[in-house]
Structure formats: C-alpha cells, structure tokens
Amino acid sequence: MKKIFLKTLGVATLATLSLTACSLGNKNTGKETTKMEETTAKSDTSKDSDSLSVMIPEWAVPSDNLLKEFTDSTGIKVSINQVAWDAIRDKIGIAASGGEASADVVEVDWSWVGEFDSADWLEPLKVDDSLKTEMPTISSFSVGDKVLALPYSNDYRIAYYNTKHFEEAGIGEEPKTYDQIYEAVKTIKEKGIAEHPYPLVLTAEEKASTGLIWTAYTMNDKVFNDDNTLNEESVKAALKFYDKLIKEDLVDPADKTADGMETYRRITTGTASYLTGPTSYIGTVNNAEKSQVVGEVAPILMPGKTGNAKHTMALPEALGITKFSKKKEEARKFIDWYTSADTQEKVKCRTWKSSNKKFCISETYR
C-alpha cells in the first residue's frame, strides 16, 4: 500500500481539483450558494440579557416544550440562536477576538477542537472519570487533560434512497454496494426519473474532505495508514468512482459551487435519488415543512465493495461554554441537561412509519 502525505485540511482541495478538472467545466448554472445565516424566528432572542444564550445548528434545536421543562426545573430561561453550522465557528471567533461571548453555550465540532484550544475560546469543563467511560467520545473534545465540550451527537454517516425513484426504474432492492449504486443512478437517469440522481459535495469545504474519507473507508475498508497518512490506493479508488459519476452527468454541475448542505438537500426535493449524509436526515426527509418526498425516502446502511460496509464514519458534535460567558454555571447546567440520555431521546429519536422501527437521529452516548 502506498502513502499520500496529506493533511486532512488539504483533502477538500484535492477533491475539488480532481473532480472539477474531470468534467464539470465552467458552466454557469444560475444557482447561487445558499449558505444559510441565522434564519429562524428564534435567532434574535439571544440578545435577552436575562436568558442563557445557546448557539446551535438547526438539527440540535430542542422543542419549545423541552426548553420549558428545563426552565421549569432550573429557573433558567434559554434563548436559542439557530445558526448555520459553518457560520457558528466564524461567529465564535469574531466575538472572542473582541473579548465577547458569541453565546454562553455553543456548538463545538470535532474538527474545531485544536483551533479553539489554541485560541483559548472555550472554558474547560470538569468531567469525572466515570463520565469519560460512559461517554468515550469525550476524547474527541479533549486536549491533554482538558475537556472543552461534552458530545451530544455521534452523527454517523448513513445512506438514503428514494424508494419511488428506484421502483419507477424497476429496481426492486436497496443498493448495498457502490457498483449497485452506480448502476441504479445510471438507470434512473436513463429513464428520465431524475436528471442528476447522485448529490456530491464538490466545494472546498469540510463536507468534501470528510465525504472523500468516508467513501474511501467504506468502499475499501481502509483510508488511513498506520502512521495516519492517507492510503493512496483507497483514496484513488474513491476519486475514480466520483470521476465516473461526474463524467456521466449523474452529478448536478451546480454541486461544484453549492454549499454542502444545499447539495444534501437535493434528496429532500426529489431531484436526487441517493445520498450518503448525516443521520439528521432520518427526520428531515419526513418533515413536511422541509421535505417534498415525505414517505418516499428510506434510511439504509452504508454501501461497501461486496455488500453493506463493515463500518461507517462518525463526525461527533458537542456543546461547550465560551470563555467570555458571564453565565458559566447556568451554561453547564444546560449542557448536562441537554446531553442526558432522557433529553437526547426526546430530541433525537423518531419512529420510521413504514417499518414502525425506532431510529435515533444522533445516538446518545449513555
């Protein structure tokens, strides 16, 4: 096995250069990037000085009833500031550079931990050994002995397929291998069911790099070598798969400029037939306010080379307390409440209508 000496940060660039050079060209699709800024009715309430401000992405927002339960039990009022995931990191940094708290409690992604620690933007949390054993992913949010955030989401990558599209194409079974996926989306396009059935993040952002990593990992059972360098054969195999999809026009040319979340959302508009993406889409595809394909898209296991993949990839998320928060005690009470098993089940779990099976959008750690 050969080695590719690339840092994770550079994989998005590698993917983008390799893919766009293949066949997308410079066609103007007329679609604008839709990087959502803070866009809910709850956004501005974080300015209420009497409330604990919490800045999180849409998939992490608890219901009003749950927040009321927290307030009733603690006396702490909470203002949710729903912000696009990508924008959260920028808002934390901009506020901290001026000695201000962007919010008391903030989303912390696994990939931000090193930067946030170096910049001293988060308040270290006291965590006993029993909790570390109970929630092993705490290690992803630790630097040495310091714990910077408590995880609330494993966010495993899983797959989704539009059962209606597959049925119309005469495909009776869910895809279990990458070859089956390719044949399926090719048939769906040929029959005019969906013009670009495979959504693929191609912009130079984290979703492109992690997407390449999980494709290589699930396709070839290996992505990193023992010395943490990327495995050349595995990554090249994944890029060849991408290249084939793009050259045969199975990927929307707009994906090369669209925000990654916009690319994912094509599964909810019915313009895509298959998606590998976040576990949060278990709920999203059946939310009539967000999806045009309610009841038509099913979550399935990740594909592999000869059958379903033997493993998947987790991109854990957590909650931390900003260094400049003036309500650190209240913030910790909220984090302990939010990451508890009882609260997480209420926030994340859904029953899949067609099979009456219970799925948790982001599995709890307890």
N, C-alpha and C positions, 0 to 999 in steps of 0.2 A: 504494500500500500504506500503510495506517495503522499507527501505532505504539502499543504498550502499554508504558508505562513502569513495569515491574515488576521487582523483583529476583528472582533465582531462588528465594530463600528464601520469597517470598510466593506462589509458584505453587501449592504444596500447599494453602495456604489458599484460593486462588482456585478450584482444582479441587474441593476439598471443599465449599465453599459453593455453587458452581454445581451440583454433582452431587446433593448431598443435598437441596438445595432443589427439584430437579426432581421426584423421585418416591419417594424411599426412606422418607420419613416417620420415625416414631419407634418403629417396631415392635421389640419385644424379641425377638431371635432365640434367646435362650438360649445363644448361643455366647460363650465367653469369649475374650478376646485371648490368644494363646499366644505371647507374646514370650519365646523360649527364653533362659534364662540358661545359664551354663556347664554343659552337660549331657553329659558323656561320662566314661568311666572314667578318662580321662587328665587331667581338669581339675585335680585337686588335686596332681599331681606337680610343679607349678611351684614348690612350696614347698621342694623339694630344693635346698639351698644349693650343692651340688656340680654342679648341672646348669645349663645355659643355658636360661632360660625363654623360651618363644615363645608369644605370644597371637595366635591367628588364628581365622577362622571355619571352619566345617566343610568348605567346599569347597576350602580351601587346605591341609588336613592331609595331609602325606606319609605313606606307609605305614611300618609298623614296619621293614620290610626296608630301605627307603630311608634312614631315620634311622640304622639300624645301619651302612649303608655310610658315611654321614657321620662317625659316631663312630669307626669303624674307621680311616678315613683321616686324621682330625684329632685323635683322642683326646678330643674334646669331647662330653660327654653332653648330650642335649637332652630337656627336658620340655615337651611340648605342652599348652598350656592352651586347649582349644577353647571359644570363647565366641561367643554370638550377635553378629552383626555390629553391631547397634545398640548393644549393651552395651559393646563394646570402647572406643568413644570415651569413654563415661562413666567407665569404669574407669581409662583413661589419665589423664583429668582429675582424678579424685578422688585418685588416688595421687600425681600430680605436685604437687597443691596442698599435700600434706603432705611434699613433698620425697622421695617414694619412687618406685620404679620399679614399675609395674604388671606389667611383664615386661621382659626385656632386649631382645627383638625383638617388635615389634608390627605389626599390620595398620595401614596408613595409606590411607584412601580419598582419591580426588582432591578431594573436596569438603571435606576436613578441613584441607587444607594451610595455608590462610591463618590459620585459628584456631590451629593447632598452632605455627606460626611466631611469631605474636604472643605466645603464651603461653610460648614457649621451652621446649616439651616434648620436642623431638627433637634429637638430636645430628646436626649437619651431616655429610654424607658426602663424602669426597674422591673425585671422579669425573673421569677424564681425558676429553679431547675426543673421542677415538676411541670411547669407550663411549657418550657422548652421541649421536654419529652413529649408532651401532649400535642404540641404544635411544631413539628420538626422544621417546617418551612420558615420558622423564625430565623433560621441560619441565613436565609437569603436576604434578610434585612438587618444583618448584624455585621459589624466591623470590629474584629477582635472581641473584646468582652462587652462592647456597646450594642444594645438593641435599639434601633432607630424607628421601628414601626412594627405593628402587630398585623399579621396577614389575615385577610378576610376571604381571599379567593385564590384557589389553585389555578383557575382559568385554563383548564386543559383544552387542547385543540381537538375538536371532533369534526365530523363531516355532516353535511346536509344534502339531501337531494330532493328535487321536485318530482314527486311521485306521479303527478299528472303528466308532466313532460315525458317521463320515462314510459308511461303507459301508452301515450299517444305515439311514441316512437316504436312501440312493440317490444319494449324491454321489460321483461317480467320480474327481474330480480334486482335488488340493490347492488351497486358496484362494490366489490371487495378488493380489487387490485387496481393499480394505476393503468394497466393496459385496458381493463374493462371500462374505466372512467373515460379514457381516450376514445375508445370505440363508441361508447354511449353518447358522448357530447358530439362526436362527429356525425353520428346518425341523426341526432336531434337537429343539428344544423341543416343537414342534407334534406330533411323532411320539412324544413321551414317552421319548426316549432319555436326555436329561439335562434336569433342570428349569431349571438356571441354567448354560448351557454356556459363558458368557464371564466369566472371572475378571477383576476390575478393582479395583485398589487405590484406595480412597476415603478412607483416613485421612489426617490432616495429617502426613505424613512424607515423606521424600525420595523414596521409590518412587512416590508420587503425582505429585510435580512432575516427576521425570525421565520418568515414563510419559507425562504430557501432552506433554512436549517431544518425545519420540521419535515419538509418534503424529502430532503436527503436522508434524514434519520429514519422516517417511516418506510421509505422506498428501499433503502439499502441496509437497514439495521445498524448503521454507523454514520456518524457525521464528524465527530472529533477523534483525533488520535490520542494516545496515552499522554502525550505532552501538551494536550489542549490545542494543538494546531488542527485546522480543518483537513479532513481527509479528501484528497484530490479526486479520486475515482468517484466517491459518493456524491460530491458536490457537482462534478461534471455530468453525472447521470441525471441529476435533478434539473440542471440547466438544459440538457438536451430534451428533456420532457417539456419544459417551458417553451423551448425553441420550436418544437413540433406544434404545440398548441397555437403559438403566435403565427407561425408561417401559414397555417391552415385556416387562419382567421376565426379561430374559436374563442379568442380573447378580444374584448372590445378595445379598439385603439384608444378610447378615452381613458382606459385604465392606466396609461403611461403618465397621465397628468392629474388624474383624480386623486383626492385624498383617499387613503386606505379604507377608512370607514365607509366612504361613498361606494367604493368598489365592493365591499362586503354587502352593502345594502341592495345590490342588484338581485340577490336571492329573494329579497322581500318584495321586489317589484315585478317578479316573474320574468325578468329579462335574462336571468341566469338559471341554469338547471342544476348546478352542483357547486358546493362551496366547502372548503376547509376553513374553519374560523372559530371564533370564541364560543364558549359554552352559553354565553348570554343569549345567543340566537335561538336557543330552545324556547325561550319565552317570546322573543321578538317576532318570530315568524308566525306566531298565533295571536299576536296583539293586533286587533283590528285597527287601532289608531296608527300603527307603524307598518303594517303589512298588507299587501294586496293578494296574498296567497295563503290566507288562513285555512288550515286543514289540508293543505296540499304539499307541504314540505316536512320531511321526516328527518330527525337526527339519527345518525348511524356512526359506527366505529370508523376510525381512520383506515384508509387503504394501505396495502403493503405490496410486496412483489408477487407473492403466490397466494395471498389471502389477506384477511384483515391484518393490519400491522400488529406486531407483538408489543408495541409500546406507543406512547404518544408524547407530547411535549407540554409542559406546564409553564405558563407565564404569570407567576403569582403577583398579586397586588395586596397592598396593606394600607393601614391608616397610621399617620404619625402626627406629632404635635409640633407646630412651628416654634422655633427658638424665641420669637418675639411675642408669642401669645401671652396675654395677661390673664388667661383663664386655664392654666395648665391642669389644675386639679379637676375642674369640670370636664376638660378635654379628655383626661384619662378615664373618667367615669363613663363618658360616651363611648370611647374605644373599647373598654372592657364589656360594655353592654352590647355594642354592635357586633363584636367578634364572638359573642357567646353562642353556643350551639342552638339555643332556643330562638334567639333573634335571627341567626343566619338561616335557619329552616323556614322561618316566616318570610324572610326577604327573598330567598333564592329558589325555593322548591315549587315545582309545578307538577300537575298530573297530565300526562300525554293522553289526549282524548281518544285516539284510535285504538290504543292498547291498554288504557287505564293503568299504565305504568307511571311511577313517580320518578321524575328527573330533577336533580338539583342543578340550577344554572351555574353556580360556582360552589363546589363542595366545601362544606365546613371542615375544620381541622379537628374537631372534637368528636 
